[in-house]
Amino acid sequence: MAVVFTEEKKFTREDIEGLFLSVNWESGRYPNRLFKALLHSSTVLTAWDGRKLVGLIRVLDDSEMLAYMHYVLVHPDYQGQGIAGQMVEVIKEKYKEYLYLELSPEESNTNFYKKHGFHRSPEGVAMQICNFNNKD
């Protein structure tokens, strides 16, 4: 079956939880918060194999200047098939009029993003505060 991409937020809490836990992301341990956050995100591009959620990109944007790709993930059973690259290209096209399309990848993923036209920002590095103790 061919993988289908959509921005329609038709996923369930269980779909999201399963996908995020399949790649061992901490966010998957907070399914209620994660589901609510995705529903309120600017863009959520999902990849589906039939009824199975196999990939996702989440983008937060300010409607003009900055779009930030926060999540890019593909279920391990579907990795290596070009799904993440196709999703990134869809997002690049959607946000091509913005001044910035940014992300903060893990060091091991930088070559993937370079292949899709991203480059390191000379102005800084990603920083964050993690409040993992504040569970659902």
N, CA, C and O atoms as a printed pandas DataFrame, in Angstrom:
     atom_number atom_name residue_name chain_id  residue_number  x_coord  y_coord  z_coord
0              1         N          MET        A               1    0.844   -1.185    0.000
1              2        CA          MET        A               1    0.000    0.000    0.000
2              3         C          MET        A               1    0.890    1.249    0.000
3              4         O          MET        A               1    1.923    1.273    0.668
4              5         N          ALA        A               2    0.501    2.259   -0.728
5              6        CA          ALA        A               2    1.256    3.504   -0.806
6              7         C          ALA        A               2    1.011    4.356    0.436
7              8         O          ALA        A               2   -0.100    4.396    0.964
8              9         N          VAL        A               3    2.050    5.027    0.889
9             10        CA          VAL        A               3    1.932    5.934    2.029
10            11         C          VAL        A               3    1.275    7.221    1.548
11            12         O          VAL        A               3    1.643    7.769    0.509
12            13         N          VAL        A               4    0.300    7.696    2.315
13            14        CA          VAL        A               4   -0.467    8.900    1.992
14            15         C          VAL        A               4   -0.156    9.973    3.029
15            16         O          VAL        A               4   -0.100    9.691    4.226
16            17         N          PHE        A               5    0.046   11.207    2.564
17            18        CA          PHE        A               5    0.350   12.337    3.449
18            19         C          PHE        A               5   -0.869   13.240    3.559
19            20         O          PHE        A               5   -1.599   13.437    2.588
20            21         N          THR        A               6   -1.082   13.791    4.761
21            22        CA          THR        A               6   -2.202   14.711    4.967
22            23         C          THR        A               6   -1.885   15.685    6.098
23            24         O          THR        A               6   -1.135   15.373    7.022
24            25         N          GLU        A               7   -2.479   16.872    5.996
25            26        CA          GLU        A               7   -2.433   17.835    7.103
26            27         C          GLU        A               7   -3.706   17.762    7.938
27            28         O          GLU        A               7   -3.831   18.466    8.939
28            29         N          GLU        A               8   -4.633   16.932    7.542
29            30        CA          GLU        A               8   -5.859   16.754    8.311
30            31         C          GLU        A               8   -5.504   16.087    9.636
31            32         O          GLU        A               8   -4.831   15.056    9.649
32            33         N          LYS        A               9   -5.940   16.652   10.721
33            34        CA          LYS        A               9   -5.611   16.128   12.053
34            35         C          LYS        A               9   -6.597   15.030   12.438
35            36         O          LYS        A               9   -7.427   15.195   13.331
36            37         N          LYS        A              10   -6.478   13.904   11.735
37            38        CA          LYS        A              10   -7.413   12.794   11.935
38            39         C          LYS        A              10   -6.860   11.713   12.856
39            40         O          LYS        A              10   -7.496   10.678   13.051
40            41         N          PHE        A              11   -5.689   11.945   13.418
41            42        CA          PHE        A              11   -5.046   10.972   14.298
42            43         C          PHE        A              11   -5.753   10.903   15.651
43            44         O          PHE        A              11   -6.427   11.846   16.066
44            45         N          THR        A              12   -5.584    9.776   16.323
45            46        CA          THR        A              12   -6.119    9.610   17.676
46            47         C          THR        A              12   -4.975    9.710   18.677
47            48         O          THR        A              12   -3.803    9.695   18.303
48            49         N          ARG        A              13   -5.325    9.809   19.928
49            50        CA          ARG        A              13   -4.317    9.816   20.993
50            51         C          ARG        A              13   -3.494    8.541   20.926
51            52         O          ARG        A              13   -2.278    8.567   21.113
52            53         N          GLU        A              14   -4.156    7.432   20.660
53            54        CA          GLU        A              14   -3.469    6.137   20.578
54            55         C          GLU        A              14   -2.516    6.073   19.384
55            56         O          GLU        A              14   -1.427    5.509   19.487
56            57         N          ASP        A              15   -2.927    6.656   18.245
57            58        CA          ASP        A              15   -2.043    6.713   17.074
58            59         C          ASP        A              15   -0.748    7.442   17.420
59            60         O          ASP        A              15    0.350    6.971   17.125
60            61         N          ILE        A              16   -0.908    8.593   18.048
61            62        CA          ILE        A              16    0.228    9.450   18.402
62            63         C          ILE        A              16    1.129    8.766   19.417
63            64         O          ILE        A              16    2.348    8.720   19.253
64            65         N          GLU        A              17    0.527    8.243   20.451
65            66        CA          GLU        A              17    1.296    7.568   21.492
66            67         C          GLU        A              17    2.108    6.417   20.899
67            68         O          GLU        A              17    3.292    6.270   21.201
68            69         N          GLY        A              18    1.478    5.608   20.065
69            70        CA          GLY        A              18    2.159    4.474   19.453
70            71         C          GLY        A              18    3.332    4.894   18.587
71            72         O          GLY        A              18    4.399    4.282   18.656
72            73         N          LEU        A              19    3.154    5.932   17.770
73            74        CA          LEU        A              19    4.225    6.393   16.898
74            75         C          LEU        A              19    5.405    6.929   17.710
75            76         O          LEU        A              19    6.554    6.567   17.459
76            77         N          PHE        A              20    5.115    7.787   18.676
77            78        CA          PHE        A              20    6.198    8.390   19.457
78            79         C          PHE        A              20    6.931    7.355   20.306
79            80         O          PHE        A              20    8.154    7.420   20.438
80            81         N          LEU        A              21    6.211    6.414   20.877
81            82        CA          LEU        A              21    6.869    5.374   21.662
82            83         C          LEU        A              21    7.657    4.413   20.771
83            84         O          LEU        A              21    8.636    3.820   21.225
84            85         N          SER        A              22    7.245    4.251   19.510
85            86        CA          SER        A              22    7.969    3.348   18.608
86            87         C          SER        A              22    9.400    3.819   18.362
87            88         O          SER        A              22   10.275    3.012   18.049
88            89         N          VAL        A              23    9.640    5.122   18.503
89            90        CA          VAL        A              23   10.990    5.664   18.330
90            91         C          VAL        A              23   11.596    6.100   19.670
91            92         O          VAL        A              23   12.615    6.789   19.716
92            93         N          ASN        A              24   10.942    5.681   20.750
93            94        CA          ASN        A              24   11.436    5.930   22.122
94            95         C          ASN        A              24   11.590    7.412   22.453
95            96         O          ASN        A              24   12.539    7.806   23.130
96            97         N          TRP        A              25   10.655    8.228   21.973
97            98        CA          TRP        A              25   10.709    9.650   22.294
98            99         C          TRP        A              25    9.965    9.912   23.591
99           100         O          TRP        A              25    8.875    9.383   23.812
100          101         N          GLU        A              26   10.549   10.718   24.433
101          102        CA          GLU        A              26    9.994   11.061   25.743
102          103         C          GLU        A              26    8.570   11.602   25.628
103          104         O          GLU        A              26    7.734   11.336   26.492
104          105         N          SER        A              27    8.294   12.347   24.585
105          106        CA          SER        A              27    6.963   12.938   24.398
106          107         C          SER        A              27    5.860   11.884   24.412
107          108         O          SER        A              27    4.740   12.167   24.838
108          109         N          GLY        A              28    6.164   10.676   23.951
109          110        CA          GLY        A              28    5.172    9.607   23.923
110          111         C          GLY        A              28    4.700    9.170   25.291
111          112         O          GLY        A              28    3.662    8.519   25.415
112          113         N          ARG        A              29    5.454    9.523   26.318
113          114        CA          ARG        A              29    5.070    9.168   27.700
114          115         C          ARG        A              29    4.049   10.141   28.275
115          116         O          ARG        A              29    3.582    9.972   29.402
116          117         N          TYR        A              30    3.714   11.146   27.504
117          118        CA          TYR        A              30    2.738   12.162   27.922
118          119         C          TYR        A              30    1.642   12.242   26.857
119          120         O          TYR        A              30    1.447   13.299   26.259
120          121         N          PRO        A              31    0.929   11.151   26.614
121          122        CA          PRO        A              31    0.012   11.097   25.468
122          123         C          PRO        A              31   -1.095   12.142   25.491
123          124         O          PRO        A              31   -1.465   12.657   24.436
124          125         N          ASN        A              32   -1.625   12.465   26.642
125          126        CA          ASN        A              32   -2.695   13.471   26.691
126          127         C          ASN        A              32   -2.170   14.846   26.310
127          128         O          ASN        A              32   -2.785   15.553   25.512
128          129         N          ARG        A              33   -1.040   15.219   26.877
129          130        CA          ARG        A              33   -0.440   16.513   26.548
130          131         C          ARG        A              33   -0.024   16.564   25.082
131          132         O          ARG        A              33   -0.264   17.555   24.393
132          133         N          LEU        A              34    0.600   15.491   24.615
133          134        CA          LEU        A              34    1.075   15.431   23.244
134          135         C          LEU        A              34   -0.076   15.559   22.251
135          136         O          LEU        A              34    0.014   16.325   21.292
136          137         N          PHE        A              35   -1.141   14.824   22.473
137          138        CA          PHE        A              35   -2.304   14.880   21.597
138          139         C          PHE        A              35   -2.876   16.300   21.548
139          140         O          PHE        A              35   -3.151   16.828   20.470
140          141         N          LYS        A              36   -3.050   16.907   22.711
141          142        CA          LYS        A              36   -3.587   18.271   22.779
142          143         C          LYS        A              36   -2.646   19.258   22.083
143          144         O          LYS        A              36   -3.098   20.145   21.360
144          145         N          ALA        A              37   -1.349   19.104   22.302
145          146        CA          ALA        A              37   -0.371   20.002   21.676
146          147         C          ALA        A              37   -0.413   19.898   20.150
147          148         O          ALA        A              37   -0.349   20.909   19.451
148          149         N          LEU        A              38   -0.519   18.685   19.648
149          150        CA          LEU        A              38   -0.570   18.503   18.197
150          151         C          LEU        A              38   -1.837   19.095   17.607
151          152         O          LEU        A              38   -1.798   19.696   16.533
152          153         N          LEU        A              39   -2.958   18.934   18.294
153          154        CA          LEU        A              39   -4.208   19.517   17.805
154          155         C          LEU        A              39   -4.133   21.036   17.717
155          156         O          LEU        A              39   -4.799   21.644   16.879
156          157         N          HIS        A              40   -3.329   21.649   18.575
157          158        CA          HIS        A              40   -3.210   23.106   18.604
158          159         C          HIS        A              40   -1.983   23.623   17.851
159          160         O          HIS        A              40   -1.704   24.821   17.892
160          161         N          SER        A              41   -1.260   22.762   17.178
161          162        CA          SER        A              41   -0.075   23.171   16.420
162          163         C          SER        A              41   -0.475   23.783   15.085
163          164         O          SER        A              41   -1.545   23.491   14.551
164          165         N          SER        A              42    0.384   24.624   14.560
165          166        CA          SER        A              42    0.113   25.290   13.287
166          167         C          SER        A              42   -0.087   24.279   12.165
167          168         O          SER        A              42   -1.072   24.348   11.430
168          169         N          THR        A              43    0.845   23.343   12.036
169          170        CA          THR        A              43    0.780   22.321   10.997
170          171         C          THR        A              43    1.214   20.992   11.585
171          172         O          THR        A              43    2.213   20.919   12.300
172          173         N          VAL        A              44    0.469   19.949   11.285
173          174        CA          VAL        A              44    0.886   18.588   11.587
174          175         C          VAL        A              44    0.700   17.807   10.292
175          176         O          VAL        A              44   -0.423   17.535    9.868
176          177         N          LEU        A              45    1.813   17.456    9.679
177          178        CA          LEU        A              45    1.791   16.651    8.462
178          179         C          LEU        A              45    1.997   15.200    8.890
179          180         O          LEU        A              45    2.988   14.870    9.542
180          181         N          THR        A              46    1.055   14.342    8.517
181          182        CA          THR        A              46    1.158   12.940    8.902
182          183         C          THR        A              46    1.273   12.056    7.670
183          184         O          THR        A              46    0.827   12.408    6.578
184          185         N          ALA        A              47    1.890   10.889    7.886
185          186        CA          ALA        A              47    2.047    9.884    6.838
186          187         C          ALA        A              47    1.320    8.623    7.295
187          188         O          ALA        A              47    1.497    8.168    8.425
188          189         N          TRP        A              48    0.505    8.067    6.408
189          190        CA          TRP        A              48   -0.343    6.926    6.749
190          191         C          TRP        A              48   -0.136    5.780    5.774
191          192         O          TRP        A              48   -0.051    5.988    4.564
192          193         N          ASP        A              49   -0.055    4.575    6.309
193          194        CA          ASP        A              49   -0.103    3.352    5.521
194          195         C          ASP        A              49   -1.437    2.715    5.872
195          196         O          ASP        A              49   -1.552    1.994    6.863
196          197         N          GLY        A              50   -2.439    2.987    5.054
197          198        CA          GLY        A              50   -3.790    2.570    5.404
198          199         C          GLY        A              50   -4.238    3.326    6.645
199          200         O          GLY        A              50   -4.280    4.556    6.643
200          201         N          ARG        A              51   -4.572    2.595    7.707
201          202        CA          ARG        A              51   -5.004    3.223    8.963
202          203         C          ARG        A              51   -3.877    3.368    9.980
203          204         O          ARG        A              51   -4.113    3.794   11.110
204          205         N          LYS        A              52   -2.655    3.017    9.587
205          206        CA          LYS        A              52   -1.517    3.072   10.497
206          207         C          LYS        A              52   -0.740    4.366   10.303
207          208         O          LYS        A              52   -0.281    4.671    9.203
208          209         N          LEU        A              53   -0.598    5.129   11.396
209          210        CA          LEU        A              53    0.206    6.344   11.384
210          211         C          LEU        A              53    1.674    5.937   11.386
211          212         O          LEU        A              53    2.144    5.293   12.323
212          213         N          VAL        A              54    2.404    6.318   10.325
213          214        CA          VAL        A              54    3.789    5.875   10.184
214          215         C          VAL        A              54    4.796    7.018   10.201
215          216         O          VAL        A              54    6.000    6.770   10.268
216          217         N          GLY        A              55    4.332    8.267   10.143
217          218        CA          GLY        A              55    5.253    9.391   10.172
218          219         C          GLY        A              55    4.543   10.678   10.522
219          220         O          GLY        A              55    3.325   10.791   10.382
220          221         N          LEU        A              56    5.331   11.667   10.988
221          222        CA          LEU        A              56    4.734   12.925   11.417
222          223         C          LEU        A              56    5.782   14.023   11.437
223          224         O          LEU        A              56    6.930   13.799   11.822
224          225         N          ILE        A              57    5.373   15.211   11.017
225          226        CA          ILE        A              57    6.132   16.443   11.229
226          227         C          ILE        A              57    5.191   17.444   11.869
227          228         O          ILE        A              57    4.050   17.615   11.438
228          229         N          ARG        A              58    5.689   18.103   12.906
229          230        CA          ARG        A              58    4.935   19.168   13.578
230          231         C          ARG        A              58    5.662   20.482   13.334
231          232         O          ARG        A              58    6.882   20.563   13.476
232          233         N          VAL        A              59    4.900   21.513   12.965
233          234        CA          VAL        A              59    5.472   22.838   12.746
234          235         C          VAL        A              59    4.702   23.857   13.568
235          236         O          VAL        A              59    3.471   23.843   13.604
236          237         N          LEU        A              60    5.438   24.737   14.223
237          238        CA          LEU        A              60    4.876   25.885   14.933
238          239         C          LEU        A              60    5.286   27.119   14.144
239          240         O          LEU        A              60    6.451   27.254   13.770
240          241         N          ASP        A              61    4.347   28.018   13.885
241          242        CA          ASP        A              61    4.702   29.206   13.108
242          243         C          ASP        A              61    4.008   30.447   13.638
243          244         O          ASP        A              61    3.035   30.371   14.388
244          245         N          ASP        A              62    4.541   31.604   13.222
245          246        CA          ASP        A              62    3.979   32.886   13.655
246          247         C          ASP        A              62    3.188   33.570   12.548
247          248         O          ASP        A              62    2.819   34.736   12.688
248          249         N          SER        A              63    2.926   32.880   11.470
249          250        CA          SER        A              63    2.111   33.291   10.326
250          251         C          SER        A              63    2.838   34.150    9.301
251          252         O          SER        A              63    2.249   34.473    8.270
252          253         N          GLU        A              64    4.075   34.533    9.532
253          254        CA          GLU        A              64    4.794   35.373    8.570
254          255         C          GLU        A              64    6.303   35.152    8.517
255          256         O          GLU        A              64    6.873   34.950    7.445
256          257         N          MET        A              65    6.933   35.191    9.667
257          258        CA          MET        A              65    8.393   35.257    9.715
258          259         C          MET        A              65    9.070   33.916    9.972
259          260         O          MET        A              65   10.010   33.545    9.270
260          261         N          LEU        A              66    8.594   33.195   10.974
261          262        CA          LEU        A              66    9.302   32.019   11.461
262          263         C          LEU        A              66    8.390   30.803   11.536
263          264         O          LEU        A              66    7.284   30.862   12.074
264          265         N          ALA        A              67    8.878   29.710   10.988
265          266        CA          ALA        A              67    8.240   28.404   11.155
266          267         C          ALA        A              67    9.303   27.490   11.749
267          268         O          ALA        A              67   10.446   27.468   11.291
268          269         N          TYR        A              68    8.918   26.741   12.767
269          270        CA          TYR        A              68    9.858   25.890   13.477
270          271         C          TYR        A              68    9.382   24.440   13.424
271          272         O          TYR        A              68    8.316   24.113   13.944
272          273         N          MET        A              69   10.171   23.580   12.797
273          274        CA          MET        A              69    9.845   22.148   12.763
274          275         C          MET        A              69   10.299   21.544   14.082
275          276         O          MET        A              69   11.493   21.487   14.379
276          277         N          HIS        A              70    9.336   21.100   14.861
277          278        CA          HIS        A              70    9.665   20.586   16.176
278          279         C          HIS        A              70    9.782   19.074   16.196
279          280         O          HIS        A              70   10.675   18.549   16.860
280          281         N          TYR        A              71    8.934   18.364   15.511
281          282        CA          TYR        A              71    9.003   16.910   15.445
282          283         C          TYR        A              71    9.132   16.468   13.998
283          284         O          TYR        A              71    8.427   16.965   13.120
284          285         N          VAL        A              72   10.036   15.533   13.759
285          286        CA          VAL        A              72   10.117   14.826   12.484
286          287         C          VAL        A              72   10.400   13.384   12.855
287          288         O          VAL        A              72   11.494   13.072   13.327
288          289         N          LEU        A              73    9.437   12.500   12.650
289          290        CA          LEU        A              73    9.657   11.105   13.031
290          291         C          LEU        A              73    8.935   10.150   12.101
291          292         O          LEU        A              73    7.892   10.468   11.530
292          293         N          VAL        A              74    9.523    8.967   11.967
293          294        CA          VAL        A              74    8.973    7.897   11.138
294          295         C          VAL        A              74    9.097    6.597   11.927
295          296         O          VAL        A              74   10.138    6.314   12.519
296          297         N          HIS        A              75    8.031    5.818   11.929
297          298        CA          HIS        A              75    8.019    4.526   12.612
298          299         C          HIS        A              75    9.201    3.684   12.123
299          300         O          HIS        A              75    9.484    3.675   10.925
300          301         N          PRO        A              76    9.894    2.981   13.016
301          302        CA          PRO        A              76   11.060    2.180   12.612
302          303         C          PRO        A              76   10.798    1.201   11.467
303          304         O          PRO        A              76   11.687    0.958   10.651
304          305         N          ASP        A              77    9.599    0.640   11.396
305          306        CA          ASP        A              77    9.280   -0.299   10.315
306          307         C          ASP        A              77    9.235    0.372    8.951
307          308         O          ASP        A              77    9.250   -0.314    7.928
308          309         N          TYR        A              78    9.180    1.706    8.916
309          310        CA          TYR        A              78    9.043    2.451    7.666
310          311         C          TYR        A              78   10.246    3.348    7.375
311          312         O          TYR        A              78   10.268    4.045    6.360
312          313         N          GLN        A              79   11.237    3.333    8.251
313          314        CA          GLN        A              79   12.423    4.146    8.035
314          315         C          GLN        A              79   13.212    3.614    6.838
315          316         O          GLN        A              79   13.180    2.421    6.538
316          317         N          GLY        A              80   13.910    4.510    6.172
317          318        CA          GLY        A              80   14.716    4.127    5.017
318          319         C          GLY        A              80   13.941    4.070    3.713
319          320         O          GLY        A              80   14.484    3.654    2.690
320          321         N          GLN        A              81   12.673    4.486    3.736
321          322        CA          GLN        A              81   11.840    4.455    2.535
322          323         C          GLN        A              81   11.618    5.853    1.938
323          324         O          GLN        A              81   10.854    6.011    0.986
324          325         N          GLY        A              82   12.284    6.853    2.498
325          326        CA          GLY        A              82   12.160    8.213    1.977
326          327         C          GLY        A              82   10.976    8.997    2.514
327          328         O          GLY        A              82   10.694   10.093    2.029
328          329         N          ILE        A              83   10.285    8.463    3.497
329          330        CA          ILE        A              83    9.088    9.129    4.026
330          331         C          ILE        A              83    9.443   10.455    4.700
331          332         O          ILE        A              83    8.795   11.471    4.450
332          333         N          ALA        A              84   10.457   10.448    5.541
333          334        CA          ALA        A              84   10.842   11.690    6.233
334          335         C          ALA        A              84   11.252   12.751    5.218
335          336         O          ALA        A              84   10.866   13.912    5.347
336          337         N          GLY        A              85   12.023   12.366    4.222
337          338        CA          GLY        A              85   12.446   13.315    3.198
338          339         C          GLY        A              85   11.280   13.897    2.423
339          340         O          GLY        A              85   11.260   15.093    2.136
340          341         N          GLN        A              86   10.313   13.065    2.084
341          342        CA          GLN        A              86    9.131   13.559    1.380
342          343         C          GLN        A              86    8.358   14.543    2.253
343          344         O          GLN        A              86    7.892   15.575    1.769
344          345         N          MET        A              87    8.224   14.222    3.547
345          346        CA          MET        A              87    7.501   15.124    4.451
346          347         C          MET        A              87    8.240   16.454    4.587
347          348         O          MET        A              87    7.611   17.512    4.570
348          349         N          VAL        A              88    9.559   16.415    4.722
349          350        CA          VAL        A              88   10.339   17.648    4.840
350          351         C          VAL        A              88   10.150   18.508    3.590
351          352         O          VAL        A              88   10.010   19.726    3.699
352          353         N          GLU        A              89   10.144   17.903    2.427
353          354        CA          GLU        A              89    9.960   18.672    1.192
354          355         C          GLU        A              89    8.570   19.307    1.128
355          356         O          GLU        A              89    8.432   20.430    0.643
356          357         N          VAL        A              90    7.550   18.614    1.605
357          358        CA          VAL        A              90    6.198   19.196    1.663
358          359         C          VAL        A              90    6.199   20.422    2.576
359          360         O          VAL        A              90    5.626   21.456    2.234
360          361         N          ILE        A              91    6.838   20.304    3.725
361          362        CA          ILE        A              91    6.888   21.425    4.675
362          363         C          ILE        A              91    7.702   22.583    4.096
363          364         O          ILE        A              91    7.309   23.741    4.242
364          365         N          LYS        A              92    8.809   22.295    3.452
365          366        CA          LYS        A              92    9.601   23.358    2.824
366          367         C          LYS        A              92    8.769   24.123    1.802
367          368         O          LYS        A              92    8.842   25.350    1.736
368          369         N          GLU        A              93    7.993   23.418    1.020
369          370        CA          GLU        A              93    7.146   24.077    0.023
370          371         C          GLU        A              93    6.076   24.933    0.697
371          372         O          GLU        A              93    5.827   26.065    0.283
372          373         N          LYS        A              94    5.452   24.394    1.727
373          374        CA          LYS        A              94    4.393   25.136    2.415
374          375         C          LYS        A              94    4.919   26.436    3.020
375          376         O          LYS        A              94    4.230   27.455    2.996
376          377         N          TYR        A              95    6.129   26.403    3.557
377          378        CA          TYR        A              95    6.681   27.548    4.280
378          379         C          TYR        A              95    7.731   28.319    3.475
379          380         O          TYR        A              95    8.551   29.026    4.061
380          381         N          LYS        A              96    7.722   28.199    2.170
381          382        CA          LYS        A              96    8.747   28.832    1.349
382          383         C          LYS        A              96    8.693   30.361    1.369
383          384         O          LYS        A              96    9.690   31.002    1.036
384          385         N          GLU        A              97    7.586   30.955    1.740
385          386        CA          GLU        A              97    7.474   32.412    1.794
386          387         C          GLU        A              97    7.886   32.990    3.149
387          388         O          GLU        A              97    7.993   34.208    3.289
388          389         N          TYR        A              98    8.114   32.151    4.129
389          390        CA          TYR        A              98    8.551   32.622    5.447
390          391         C          TYR        A              98   10.027   33.001    5.370
391          392         O          TYR        A              98   10.767   32.480    4.536
392          393         N          LEU        A              99   10.451   33.915    6.248
393          394        CA          LEU        A              99   11.858   34.289    6.262
394          395         C          LEU        A              99   12.732   33.166    6.797
395          396         O          LEU        A              99   13.861   32.984    6.341
396          397         N          TYR        A             100   12.214   32.409    7.768
397          398        CA          TYR        A             100   13.001   31.338    8.371
398          399         C          TYR        A             100   12.162   30.070    8.533
399          400         O          TYR        A             100   11.006   30.115    8.953
400          401         N          LEU        A             101   12.771   28.955    8.192
401          402        CA          LEU        A             101   12.259   27.634    8.543
402          403         C          LEU        A             101   13.382   26.992    9.346
403          404         O          LEU        A             101   14.449   26.694    8.808
404          405         N          GLU        A             102   13.139   26.781   10.629
405          406        CA          GLU        A             102   14.194   26.333   11.530
406          407         C          GLU        A             102   13.862   25.003   12.182
407          408         O          GLU        A             102   12.710   24.570   12.217
408          409         N          LEU        A             103   14.906   24.369   12.697
409          410        CA          LEU        A             103   14.776   23.156   13.495
410          411         C          LEU        A             103   16.026   23.012   14.325
411          412         O          LEU        A             103   17.024   23.688   14.078
412          413         N          SER        A             104   15.979   22.134   15.308
413          414        CA          SER        A             104   17.131   21.846   16.170
414          415         C          SER        A             104   17.358   20.339   16.165
415          416         O          SER        A             104   16.907   19.643   17.075
416          417         N          PRO        A             105   18.050   19.831   15.154
417          418        CA          PRO        A             105   18.214   18.381   15.055
418          419         C          PRO        A             105   19.276   17.852   16.013
419          420         O          PRO        A             105   20.142   18.589   16.484
420          421         N          GLU        A             106   19.181   16.571   16.281
421          422        CA          GLU        A             106   20.253   15.903   16.995
422          423         C          GLU        A             106   21.461   15.873   16.064
423          424         O          GLU        A             106   21.305   15.860   14.842
424          425         N          GLU        A             107   22.642   15.862   16.627
425          426        CA          GLU        A             107   23.873   15.869   15.834
426          427         C          GLU        A             107   23.880   14.759   14.785
427          428         O          GLU        A             107   24.351   14.959   13.665
428          429         N          SER        A             108   23.358   13.593   15.151
429          430        CA          SER        A             108   23.375   12.441   14.239
430          431         C          SER        A             108   22.468   12.630   13.023
431          432         O          SER        A             108   22.594   11.889   12.048
432          433         N          ASN        A             109   21.561   13.603   13.057
433          434        CA          ASN        A             109   20.626   13.824   11.956
434          435         C          ASN        A             109   20.982   15.014   11.073
435          436         O          ASN        A             109   20.260   15.305   10.120
436          437         N          THR        A             110   22.072   15.701   11.367
437          438        CA          THR        A             110   22.360   16.929   10.620
438          439         C          THR        A             110   22.592   16.680    9.133
439          440         O          THR        A             110   22.201   17.512    8.315
440          441         N          ASN        A             111   23.207   15.574    8.758
441          442        CA          ASN        A             111   23.439   15.309    7.330
442          443         C          ASN        A             111   22.132   15.138    6.564
443          444         O          ASN        A             111   22.028   15.559    5.412
444          445         N          PHE        A             112   21.137   14.523    7.196
445          446        CA          PHE        A             112   19.818   14.382    6.571
446          447         C          PHE        A             112   19.259   15.761    6.226
447          448         O          PHE        A             112   18.791   15.978    5.109
448          449         N          TYR        A             113   19.306   16.689    7.177
449          450        CA          TYR        A             113   18.745   18.016    6.949
450          451         C          TYR        A             113   19.586   18.828    5.968
451          452         O          TYR        A             113   19.040   19.609    5.188
452          453         N          LYS        A             114   20.899   18.656    5.996
453          454        CA          LYS        A             114   21.755   19.324    5.013
454          455         C          LYS        A             114   21.376   18.882    3.604
455          456         O          LYS        A             114   21.352   19.693    2.679
456          457         N          LYS        A             115   21.080   17.599    3.446
457          458        CA          LYS        A             115   20.671   17.064    2.140
458          459         C          LYS        A             115   19.396   17.745    1.637
459          460         O          LYS        A             115   19.143   17.797    0.434
460          461         N          HIS        A             116   18.603   18.262    2.568
461          462        CA          HIS        A             116   17.342   18.924    2.212
462          463         C          HIS        A             116   17.465   20.451    2.245
463          464         O          HIS        A             116   16.459   21.160    2.282
464          465         N          GLY        A             117   18.708   20.949    2.230
465          466        CA          GLY        A             117   18.919   22.389    2.079
466          467         C          GLY        A             117   19.095   23.188    3.357
467          468         O          GLY        A             117   19.265   24.405    3.286
468          469         N          PHE        A             118   19.061   22.563    4.511
469          470        CA          PHE        A             118   19.254   23.281    5.775
470          471         C          PHE        A             118   20.743   23.453    6.052
471          472         O          PHE        A             118   21.563   22.664    5.584
472          473         N          HIS        A             119   21.086   24.486    6.811
473          474        CA          HIS        A             119   22.469   24.699    7.227
474          475         C          HIS        A             119   22.479   25.198    8.669
475          476         O          HIS        A             119   21.479   25.706    9.177
476          477         N          ARG        A             120   23.600   25.044    9.298
477          478        CA          ARG        A             120   23.733   25.484   10.693
478          479         C          ARG        A             120   23.619   27.005   10.788
479          480         O          ARG        A             120   24.166   27.736    9.963
480          481         N          SER        A             121   22.905   27.459   11.801
481          482        CA          SER        A             121   22.797   28.879   12.052
482          483         C          SER        A             121   24.072   29.357   12.749
483          484         O          SER        A             121   24.481   28.776   13.754
484          485         N          PRO        A             122   24.692   30.393   12.231
485          486        CA          PRO        A             122   25.922   30.874   12.873
486          487         C          PRO        A             122   25.663   31.626   14.171
487          488         O          PRO        A             122   26.597   31.900   14.925
488          489         N          GLU        A             123   24.410   31.959   14.436
489          490        CA          GLU        A             123   24.092   32.787   15.599
490          491         C          GLU        A             123   23.920   32.034   16.908
491          492         O          GLU        A             123   23.906   32.660   17.968
492          493         N          GLY        A             124   23.788   30.712   16.874
493          494        CA          GLY        A             124   23.582   30.053   18.153
494          495         C          GLY        A             124   23.264   28.583   18.047
495          496         O          GLY        A             124   23.324   27.987   16.972
496          497         N          VAL        A             125   22.928   28.014   19.177
497          498        CA          VAL        A             125   22.578   26.604   19.283
498          499         C          VAL        A             125   21.257   26.478   20.024
499          500         O          VAL        A             125   20.820   27.406   20.705
500          501         N          ALA        A             126   20.635   25.325   19.883
501          502        CA          ALA        A             126   19.359   25.094   20.563
502          503         C          ALA        A             126   19.578   25.012   22.071
503          504         O          ALA        A             126   20.561   24.440   22.540
504          505         N          MET        A             127   18.659   25.585   22.808
505          506        CA          MET        A             127   18.684   25.516   24.268
506          507         C          MET        A             127   17.261   25.254   24.736
507          508         O          MET        A             127   16.303   25.607   24.048
508          509         N          GLN        A             128   17.120   24.636   25.905
509          510        CA          GLN        A             128   15.786   24.359   26.407
510          511         C          GLN        A             128   15.800   24.147   27.910
511          512         O          GLN        A             128   16.851   23.945   28.518
512          513         N          ILE        A             129   14.624   24.197   28.488
513          514        CA          ILE        A             129   14.375   23.791   29.860
514          515         C          ILE        A             129   13.407   22.626   29.775
515          516         O          ILE        A             129   12.364   22.739   29.130
516          517         N          CYS        A             130   13.729   21.514   30.410
517          518        CA          CYS        A             130   12.866   20.335   30.378
518          519         C          CYS        A             130   12.155   20.169   31.719
519          520         O          CYS        A             130   12.797   20.146   32.768
520          521         N          ASN        A             131   10.847   20.054   31.682
521          522        CA          ASN        A             131   10.040   19.881   32.882
522          523         C          ASN        A             131    9.372   18.520   32.860
523          524         O          ASN        A             131    8.149   18.426   32.965
524          525         N          PHE        A             132   10.169   17.456   32.724
525          526        CA          PHE        A             132    9.618   16.101   32.607
526          527         C          PHE        A             132    8.874   15.650   33.852
527          528         O          PHE        A             132    8.088   14.705   33.778
528          529         N          ASN        A             133    9.091   16.281   34.976
529          530        CA          ASN        A             133    8.399   15.861   36.205
530          531         C          ASN        A             133    6.943   16.295   36.240
531          532         O          ASN        A             133    6.190   15.859   37.111
532          533         N          ASN        A             134    6.538   17.141   35.315
533          534        CA          ASN        A             134    5.163   17.630   35.256
534          535         C          ASN        A             134    4.346   16.743   34.342
535          536         O          ASN        A             134    3.994   17.158   33.238
536          537         N          LYS        A             135    4.035   15.536   34.775
537          538        CA          LYS        A             135    3.303   14.565   33.946
538          539         C          LYS        A             135    1.831   14.918   33.816
539          540         O          LYS        A             135    1.312   15.801   34.499
540          541         N          ASP        A             136    1.171   14.183   32.901
541          542        CA          ASP        A             136   -0.291   14.357   32.647
542          543         C          ASP        A             136   -1.065   14.371   33.931
543          544         O          ASP        A             136   -2.288   14.506   33.913
